[in-house]
Amino acid sequence: MKKLSDLILEYYNNPYLDALEQKRKFLLTVLKIAGVAFLAAFCFLAYYMKLDFFGALQLFAIFVGGYTVFYYFITKNYQKEFKQNVVASLISLLGEKFTYNPEGKIEPVKYDLSGLFLTTYDKYEGEDYVKGELNGISFEFSDLHTQYKTTDSKGRTHWHTIFKGTFFVSEFNKSFKGRVLVYPDYSEKLLGPFANTLQKLNSHGLEFVKMDSPEFEKEFKVYSNDQILARYVLSTSLMEKIVKFKRSINKPLYLSFKNNMVFVAVSGNNNFQAPVFKSVTDYEYVEKMIENFYFISSLVETLSLERRIWKN
């Protein structure tokens, strides 16, 4: 796989960047003008209607919602061009076995199969689907956003995020019975909005597994239906690699080992979103965007080094 520095250099050599930067500047001007117009309209209505604080707050929320919708539609084509001309080109450099679909996503059945998130979702959305092969290992990932809804006493619907980030799936040639789940050490409040996480895990036949690595246990908690299997799957070297990977991305990391599959979920924002309020050539943005993809791909290489642990 290409080095991170090589991918960054290839990004800056993309011939479409100048045109995209010009379009971004135009959109930014339009968004600023629209922002002033929305604010002026809000102030006028709030004054004309003689709204109290809470009334003004509700009106402001409506205007913010309207501006958000406006932002989405006016930047939609810009985002599409960025993905088609920049992201797709970048991913193609990684090899012939890499494919990219900006509108694709990991199938819901694979998200469900992982068993990582115990709350039933009411909305399943995703984009930026990547499929590839490294070191003989096939893998796929995409951005996902799963949500559940609640209704308050006034009949209003509220949406709550279960998971938002990158979801990764890799298939191995050999399989094992049982399952092993690895969660961030502070993940209880994230996983159990309706009930205690531990109770939910226990109801699924899973129990806490104490690992031998103090460094690993500072970052993660492990649950499995087979204590011996968990320690076998999470070898000392693999735990070291997972800790190193987690610290390199500095984001919440979840892993599931089940059948002949490995699932990895990394919480965070959209990997391939084009910037609007900063330049497409801004180095900090470019480095972060490419690092997000590079670290996911490097995870495949990390796991490929551990293929010896899988036995029938």
One Martini backbone bead per residue (centre of mass of N, CA, C, O) as a GRO file, in nm:
protein
  312
    1MET     BB    1   0.099   0.034   0.018
    2LYS     BB    2   0.084   0.348   0.027
    3LYS     BB    3   0.196   0.618   0.155
    4LEU     BB    4   0.086   0.889   0.314
    5SER     BB    5   0.265   1.099   0.162
    6ASP     BB    6   0.181   1.004  -0.124
    7LEU     BB    7  -0.124   1.067  -0.101
    8ILE     BB    8  -0.092   1.369  -0.050
    9LEU     BB    9   0.054   1.432  -0.315
   10GLU     BB   10  -0.170   1.327  -0.504
   11TYR     BB   11  -0.383   1.525  -0.417
   12TYR     BB   12  -0.226   1.791  -0.513
   13ASN     BB   13  -0.222   1.671  -0.825
   14ASN     BB   14  -0.505   1.728  -0.876
   15PRO     BB   15  -0.677   1.885  -1.147
   16TYR     BB   16  -0.959   1.966  -0.978
   17LEU     BB   17  -0.894   2.166  -0.742
   18ASP     BB   18  -0.923   2.452  -0.863
   19ALA     BB   19  -1.226   2.432  -0.939
   20LEU     BB   20  -1.324   2.360  -0.652
   21GLU     BB   21  -1.220   2.617  -0.514
   22GLN     BB   22  -1.396   2.815  -0.672
   23LYS     BB   23  -1.665   2.694  -0.588
   24ARG     BB   24  -1.630   2.726  -0.284
   25LYS     BB   25  -1.612   3.038  -0.279
   26PHE     BB   26  -1.891   3.085  -0.395
   27LEU     BB   27  -2.053   2.933  -0.178
   28LEU     BB   28  -1.954   3.099   0.061
   29THR     BB   29  -2.081   3.363  -0.028
   30VAL     BB   30  -2.373   3.264  -0.036
   31LEU     BB   31  -2.383   3.170   0.265
   32LYS     BB   32  -2.332   3.448   0.389
   33ILE     BB   33  -2.571   3.596   0.267
   34ALA     BB   34  -2.784   3.400   0.377
   35GLY     BB   35  -2.713   3.438   0.675
   36VAL     BB   36  -2.791   3.737   0.689
   37ALA     BB   37  -3.084   3.701   0.590
   38PHE     BB   38  -3.179   3.509   0.812
   39LEU     BB   39  -3.112   3.697   1.051
   40ALA     BB   40  -3.287   3.936   0.966
   41ALA     BB   41  -3.556   3.781   0.960
   42PHE     BB   42  -3.554   3.699   1.252
   43CYS     BB   43  -3.543   3.982   1.382
   44PHE     BB   44  -3.799   4.091   1.255
   45LEU     BB   45  -4.002   3.877   1.362
   46ALA     BB   46  -3.938   3.897   1.662
   47TYR     BB   47  -4.021   4.197   1.679
   48TYR     BB   48  -4.304   4.195   1.540
   49MET     BB   49  -4.412   3.950   1.744
   50LYS     BB   50  -4.315   3.986   2.035
   51LEU     BB   51  -4.114   3.786   2.156
   52ASP     BB   52  -4.007   3.585   2.371
   53PHE     BB   53  -3.750   3.395   2.453
   54PHE     BB   54  -3.882   3.116   2.372
   55GLY     BB   55  -3.997   3.208   2.103
   56ALA     BB   56  -3.725   3.293   1.979
   57LEU     BB   57  -3.595   3.014   2.005
   58GLN     BB   58  -3.789   2.865   1.818
   59LEU     BB   59  -3.744   3.042   1.569
   60PHE     BB   60  -3.440   2.994   1.549
   61ALA     BB   61  -3.459   2.688   1.499
   62ILE     BB   62  -3.605   2.715   1.229
   63PHE     BB   63  -3.381   2.876   1.084
   64VAL     BB   64  -3.158   2.669   1.121
   65GLY     BB   65  -3.302   2.446   0.964
   66GLY     BB   66  -3.324   2.603   0.699
   67TYR     BB   67  -3.018   2.651   0.660
   68THR     BB   68  -2.937   2.353   0.652
   69VAL     BB   69  -3.095   2.283   0.398
   70PHE     BB   70  -2.963   2.491   0.217
   71TYR     BB   71  -2.674   2.387   0.247
   72TYR     BB   72  -2.716   2.105   0.131
   73PHE     BB   73  -2.820   2.188  -0.161
   74ILE     BB   74  -2.581   2.388  -0.242
   75THR     BB   75  -2.345   2.148  -0.180
   76LYS     BB   76  -2.406   1.880  -0.328
   77ASN     BB   77  -2.244   1.900  -0.601
   78TYR     BB   78  -1.971   1.957  -0.476
   79GLN     BB   79  -1.948   1.689  -0.322
   80LYS     BB   80  -1.977   1.507  -0.569
   81GLU     BB   81  -1.727   1.607  -0.726
   82PHE     BB   82  -1.517   1.539  -0.511
   83LYS     BB   83  -1.567   1.231  -0.509
   84GLN     BB   84  -1.533   1.172  -0.818
   85ASN     BB   85  -1.241   1.341  -0.864
   86VAL     BB   86  -1.080   1.270  -0.586
   87VAL     BB   87  -1.146   1.018  -0.420
   88ALA     BB   88  -1.153   0.808  -0.649
   89SER     BB   89  -0.861   0.863  -0.742
   90LEU     BB   90  -0.722   0.791  -0.474
   91ILE     BB   91  -0.825   0.494  -0.448
   92SER     BB   92  -0.710   0.388  -0.724
   93LEU     BB   93  -0.404   0.402  -0.622
   94LEU     BB   94  -0.420   0.135  -0.434
   95GLY     BB   95  -0.568  -0.036  -0.665
   96GLU     BB   96  -0.758  -0.255  -0.862
   97LYS     BB   97  -0.918  -0.375  -0.590
   98PHE     BB   98  -1.043  -0.088  -0.575
   99THR     BB   99  -1.360   0.048  -0.471
  100TYR     BB  100  -1.607   0.324  -0.532
  101ASN     BB  101  -1.915   0.442  -0.354
  102PRO     BB  102  -2.067   0.725  -0.254
  103GLU     BB  103  -2.376   0.577  -0.211
  104GLY     BB  104  -2.277   0.355  -0.047
  105LYS     BB  105  -2.311   0.061   0.183
  106ILE     BB  106  -2.336  -0.124   0.438
  107GLU     BB  107  -2.504  -0.383   0.515
  108PRO     BB  108  -2.728  -0.437   0.764
  109VAL     BB  109  -2.662  -0.741   0.820
  110LYS     BB  110  -2.364  -0.678   0.911
  111TYR     BB  111  -2.424  -0.496   1.144
  112ASP     BB  112  -2.596  -0.704   1.298
  113LEU     BB  113  -2.385  -0.941   1.309
  114SER     BB  114  -2.178  -0.807   1.504
  115GLY     BB  115  -2.320  -0.709   1.790
  116LEU     BB  116  -2.232  -0.416   1.897
  117PHE     BB  117  -2.529  -0.290   1.876
  118LEU     BB  118  -2.819  -0.312   2.097
  119THR     BB  119  -2.984  -0.109   1.940
  120THR     BB  120  -3.260  -0.049   1.772
  121TYR     BB  121  -3.314   0.066   1.459
  122ASP     BB  122  -3.493   0.325   1.248
  123LYS     BB  123  -3.219   0.429   1.109
  124TYR     BB  124  -3.030   0.369   0.791
  125GLU     BB  125  -2.719   0.519   0.706
  126GLY     BB  126  -2.502   0.583   0.407
  127GLU     BB  127  -2.153   0.612   0.276
  128ASP     BB  128  -1.866   0.558   0.127
  129TYR     BB  129  -1.792   0.293  -0.040
  130VAL     BB  130  -1.540   0.039   0.026
  131LYS     BB  131  -1.350  -0.194  -0.180
  132GLY     BB  132  -1.100  -0.458  -0.105
  133GLU     BB  133  -0.742  -0.570  -0.126
  134LEU     BB  134  -0.508  -0.712   0.120
  135ASN     BB  135  -0.305  -0.964   0.155
  136GLY     BB  136  -0.566  -1.151   0.070
  137ILE     BB  137  -0.779  -0.945   0.198
  138SER     BB  138  -1.106  -0.885   0.227
  139PHE     BB  139  -1.282  -0.563   0.219
  140GLU     BB  140  -1.508  -0.325   0.393
  141PHE     BB  141  -1.639   0.022   0.387
  142SER     BB  142  -1.831   0.277   0.573
  143ASP     BB  143  -2.046   0.510   0.633
  144LEU     BB  144  -2.247   0.544   0.936
  145HIS     BB  145  -2.604   0.597   1.049
  146THR     BB  146  -2.763   0.526   1.352
  147GLN     BB  147  -3.114   0.529   1.467
  148TYR     BB  148  -3.344   0.630   1.718
  149LYS     BB  149  -3.683   0.671   1.834
  150THR     BB  150  -3.883   0.917   2.003
  151THR     BB  151  -4.175   1.008   2.204
  152ASP     BB  152  -4.333   1.251   2.343
  153SER     BB  153  -4.606   1.388   2.511
  154LYS     BB  154  -4.653   1.575   2.231
  155GLY     BB  155  -4.564   1.386   1.973
  156ARG     BB  156  -4.264   1.418   1.942
  157THR     BB  157  -3.986   1.355   1.744
  158HIS     BB  158  -3.679   1.179   1.832
  159TRP     BB  159  -3.335   1.161   1.751
  160HIS     BB  160  -3.086   0.894   1.805
  161THR     BB  161  -2.764   0.803   1.833
  162ILE     BB  162  -2.575   0.511   1.801
  163PHE     BB  163  -2.406   0.536   1.520
  164LYS     BB  164  -2.108   0.731   1.403
  165GLY     BB  165  -1.917   0.621   1.118
  166THR     BB  166  -1.690   0.365   1.064
  167PHE     BB  167  -1.753   0.055   0.885
  168PHE     BB  168  -1.592  -0.267   0.919
  169VAL     BB  169  -1.521  -0.552   0.692
  170SER     BB  170  -1.384  -0.888   0.739
  171GLU     BB  171  -1.266  -1.185   0.574
  172PHE     BB  172  -1.190  -1.516   0.657
  173ASN     BB  173  -1.091  -1.843   0.587
  174LYS     BB  174  -1.135  -1.887   0.889
  175SER     BB  175  -1.301  -2.033   1.173
  176PHE     BB  176  -1.506  -1.980   1.473
  177LYS     BB  177  -1.646  -2.029   1.772
  178GLY     BB  178  -1.808  -1.763   1.861
  179ARG     BB  179  -1.759  -1.445   2.053
  180VAL     BB  180  -1.599  -1.113   2.031
  181LEU     BB  181  -1.604  -0.812   2.229
  182VAL     BB  182  -1.491  -0.467   2.176
  183TYR     BB  183  -1.473  -0.191   2.402
  184PRO     BB  184  -1.481   0.089   2.524
  185ASP     BB  185  -1.440   0.169   2.854
  186TYR     BB  186  -1.691   0.406   2.819
  187SER     BB  187  -1.953   0.255   2.661
  188GLU     BB  188  -2.217   0.223   2.825
  189LYS     BB  189  -2.378   0.489   2.744
  190LEU     BB  190  -2.374   0.414   2.431
  191LEU     BB  191  -2.520   0.111   2.443
  192GLY     BB  192  -2.751   0.181   2.691
  193PRO     BB  193  -3.030   0.371   2.674
  194PHE     BB  194  -3.241   0.148   2.823
  195ALA     BB  195  -2.995  -0.016   2.952
  196ASN     BB  196  -2.773  -0.194   3.090
  197THR     BB  197  -2.509  -0.321   2.933
  198LEU     BB  198  -2.442  -0.572   3.097
  199GLN     BB  199  -2.726  -0.693   3.083
  200LYS     BB  200  -2.735  -0.722   2.779
  201LEU     BB  201  -2.490  -0.905   2.747
  202ASN     BB  202  -2.594  -1.131   2.931
  203SER     BB  203  -2.854  -1.185   2.756
  204HIS     BB  204  -2.633  -1.280   2.518
  205GLY     BB  205  -2.408  -1.463   2.668
  206LEU     BB  206  -2.218  -1.242   2.795
  207GLU     BB  207  -1.887  -1.181   2.937
  208PHE     BB  208  -1.645  -1.075   3.118
  209VAL     BB  209  -1.295  -1.019   3.021
  210LYS     BB  210  -0.984  -1.069   3.150
  211MET     BB  211  -0.689  -0.929   3.070
  212ASP     BB  212  -0.320  -0.925   3.051
  213SER     BB  213  -0.336  -0.619   2.950
  214PRO     BB  214  -0.311  -0.310   3.083
  215GLU     BB  215  -0.322  -0.132   2.826
  216PHE     BB  216  -0.581  -0.253   2.710
  217GLU     BB  217  -0.764  -0.200   2.974
  218LYS     BB  218  -0.753   0.115   2.944
  219GLU     BB  219  -0.930   0.104   2.662
  220PHE     BB  220  -1.083  -0.182   2.722
  221LYS     BB  221  -1.362  -0.411   2.682
  222VAL     BB  222  -1.442  -0.760   2.727
  223TYR     BB  223  -1.668  -0.987   2.548
  224SER     BB  224  -1.792  -1.330   2.600
  225ASN     BB  225  -1.882  -1.689   2.550
  226ASP     BB  226  -1.548  -1.736   2.568
  227GLN     BB  227  -1.273  -1.709   2.750
  228ILE     BB  228  -1.061  -1.865   2.584
  229LEU     BB  229  -1.116  -1.743   2.308
  230ALA     BB  230  -1.053  -1.446   2.376
  231ARG     BB  231  -0.748  -1.503   2.444
  232TYR     BB  232  -0.685  -1.625   2.164
  233VAL     BB  233  -0.765  -1.398   1.976
  234LEU     BB  234  -0.629  -1.194   2.193
  235SER     BB  235  -0.341  -1.149   2.150
  236THR     BB  236  -0.074  -0.978   2.243
  237SER     BB  237  -0.009  -0.858   1.962
  238LEU     BB  238  -0.298  -0.764   1.892
  239MET     BB  239  -0.339  -0.574   2.131
  240GLU     BB  240  -0.107  -0.385   2.057
  241LYS     BB  241  -0.222  -0.302   1.779
  242ILE     BB  242  -0.493  -0.187   1.876
  243VAL     BB  243  -0.378   0.031   2.061
  244LYS     BB  244  -0.215   0.175   1.843
  245PHE     BB  245  -0.452   0.237   1.658
  246LYS     BB  246  -0.628   0.399   1.855
  247ARG     BB  247  -0.409   0.623   1.916
  248SER     BB  248  -0.380   0.719   1.618
  249ILE     BB  249  -0.695   0.810   1.588
  250ASN     BB  250  -0.847   0.910   1.846
  251LYS     BB  251  -1.099   0.699   1.867
  252PRO     BB  252  -1.361   0.524   1.899
  253LEU     BB  253  -1.337   0.158   1.943
  254TYR     BB  254  -1.474  -0.133   1.772
  255LEU     BB  255  -1.499  -0.499   1.816
  256SER     BB  256  -1.573  -0.802   1.613
  257PHE     BB  257  -1.572  -1.161   1.665
  258LYS     BB  258  -1.726  -1.366   1.403
  259ASN     BB  259  -1.666  -1.637   1.288
  260ASN     BB  260  -1.521  -1.516   0.974
  261MET     BB  261  -1.536  -1.226   1.121
  262VAL     BB  262  -1.452  -0.871   1.111
  263PHE     BB  263  -1.543  -0.591   1.315
  264VAL     BB  264  -1.522  -0.227   1.267
  265ALA     BB  265  -1.569   0.067   1.477
  266VAL     BB  266  -1.547   0.426   1.401
  267SER     BB  267  -1.580   0.706   1.548
  268GLY     BB  268  -1.714   0.980   1.343
  269ASN     BB  269  -1.676   1.151   1.072
  270ASN     BB  270  -1.676   1.212   0.762
  271ASN     BB  271  -1.420   1.119   0.551
  272PHE     BB  272  -1.529   1.264   0.245
  273GLN     BB  273  -1.562   1.570   0.317
  274ALA     BB  274  -1.590   1.865   0.186
  275PRO     BB  275  -1.485   2.171   0.221
  276VAL     BB  276  -1.614   2.513   0.289
  277PHE     BB  277  -1.455   2.694   0.528
  278LYS     BB  278  -1.214   2.567   0.369
  279SER     BB  279  -0.967   2.468   0.193
  280VAL     BB  280  -0.884   2.199  -0.022
  281THR     BB  281  -0.560   2.275   0.053
  282ASP     BB  282  -0.565   2.229   0.340
  283TYR     BB  283  -0.346   2.050   0.520
  284GLU     BB  284  -0.504   1.960   0.768
  285TYR     BB  285  -0.738   1.841   0.613
  286VAL     BB  286  -0.589   1.646   0.424
  287GLU     BB  287  -0.449   1.477   0.639
  288LYS     BB  288  -0.705   1.383   0.789
  289MET     BB  289  -0.860   1.253   0.555
  290ILE     BB  290  -0.634   1.044   0.477
  291GLU     BB  291  -0.593   0.916   0.753
  292ASN     BB  292  -0.868   0.784   0.785
  293PHE     BB  293  -0.820   0.587   0.549
  294TYR     BB  294  -0.539   0.475   0.614
  295PHE     BB  295  -0.610   0.342   0.891
  296ILE     BB  296  -0.813   0.142   0.786
  297SER     BB  297  -0.620  -0.002   0.589
  298SER     BB  298  -0.401  -0.075   0.807
  299LEU     BB  299  -0.581  -0.275   0.958
  300VAL     BB  300  -0.554  -0.504   0.758
  301GLU     BB  301  -0.251  -0.547   0.807
  302THR     BB  302  -0.274  -0.608   1.105
  303LEU     BB  303  -0.463  -0.861   1.072
  304SER     BB  304  -0.286  -1.026   0.869
  305LEU     BB  305  -0.063  -1.093   1.092
  306GLU     BB  306  -0.305  -1.278   1.254
  307ARG     BB  307  -0.397  -1.541   1.091
  308ARG     BB  308  -0.274  -1.771   1.276
  309ILE     BB  309  -0.521  -1.776   1.494
  310TRP     BB  310  -0.692  -1.921   1.284
  311LYS     BB  311  -0.920  -2.192   1.346
  312ASN     BB  312  -1.134  -2.469   1.316
   0.00000   0.00000   0.00000
